[in-house]
Amino acid sequence: MAFAIAAMLLSSCAISHANAPGLAPEAAIATGEASYYADRFAGKRTASGEAYDPSDFTAAHRSLPFGTRVRVTDVETGRSVVVRINDRGPWGKGRLIDISRAAAKEIGLARRGRGTVSIALAEDEEAPATGAETSED
């Protein structure tokens, strides 16, 4: 049983089961490459129906339910931010999550364009409306 759970958590399909009972918030559910939305998408509708706003702390994930809040931590900088899933994607090969420009700036990803992140459920935290929660350096 433990082997089956470990295998599920380590596989990319485990992300679709992120809200399963027994998965504690802040437990990393996946690690992979992140990028951020280009400004040309500002104002365009996301899969959830809301318009993309580069200043909001939102993200696209292939399978997490809309409204799920996740903490995205940049492995290189150690900085993190809470974002709310409101879109589907990323559609670029090998990427785990696309985050908004504001979220990318907050964790130091904007200058690089992409980087390795870990994501964890952040059910008890609110995604900031005008600022981000970052980890202490």
C-alpha positions, 0 to 999 in steps of 0.5 A: 500500500505504501509503495502504491501511494509513493508511486502515485505521488511521484508520478505526474498523474498524481497531480490530478489527485492533489485534493485526495484525503490524506494529502496535507497542505504544504506537502509538495505534490510535484516538482517541475518546470514553470514559466509565466504568461506573456503580457499578450494574454492580458484580458483574454479569457482563461479556461475558468471564464475569467480574464487573465490579469498579469497583476493577479496571483493566478496560474494554469495547471492541466488538472488541478481544480479551478480555485485550488490554491497552491504554493509555488516555490522556486527551487533556485531562489527558495522564494514562494508565492500562493497562486489560485488555479484559474486556467488550463495548461501549460501546453509547452512540452515538459512544463508543470505550471504557468504562473502570472507575471506578478507571481513570477516577479515575486519569486524571481522567475520573471528575469529567467523566463522559466525555472524549476519549482515545487508546488504544494497545496495551500488550502488554508492560505489566501492568494494575495490580491495585490501582494504576495506572501513570500518565504523568508530568505 
